[in-house]
C-alpha cells in the first residue's frame, strides 16, 4: 500500500514542494536520532557497565 505524502498544509510562504522536501529531511533526521540511541546505550554499557548509578538502565 502506498501512502500519499503530499503535504495538505504548509507554512505561509513555503510551497508544497519545499514543504515536502523539508518534511522528508526532518523524517530522516528523526530516524537517525532513533538509530543513535541504542548505539549510545551499547557504548555506555561497554564503557561503564550495566550497574553504573549515574544513568538509568533501559533494559
N, C-alpha and C positions, 0 to 999 in steps of 0.2 A: 504494500500500500504506500503510495507516495503522498506526501503532505505538502500543501501549498504554503511556502514560507514567505510569500509576498507580504510585506507589511501592510496592514489595514490602516494604521495610524502612523503619522510621522511627527517629528519635531518641526515646529514652524520654521520655514526657511531651508529645510532639508528635504530633498526629493525622495521619492520611493526607492530609486536605485541606490542612492547614497545611504539611505536608512537600511536597506537590505545588506549592503556591504559592511556597514558598521555593526549590524546585528551579528553577521557571520563572524567578524573578527572578535567580538565580545564573547560569543559562544566558544570559540577556540581557546580564548584565554581562560574562560571559566573551566573548560575541560582540562586544560593544562594544570590549573591550580588543583583540581581534584586529583589528578595523577601524581602531583608532587607530594601531597600529604602522606600517603602510605610509604613513599620512598624516604621521606624525612623521619617518619616513625621507625622505619627499619634501621636507618643510620643511628638514630638516637639510642635504640636498644643495643646496637653493637658497640657503641662508644661508652655509655654509662650503665647499661644493664637494665633489666626489667623492674628492678626494685628501687630505682632512683627516686628519692622523695620529692624532688623539685618539679616533677612533671607527672600529671595523672596518666595512668595506664589506660589504653583504649581497648585492650583485649587480652 
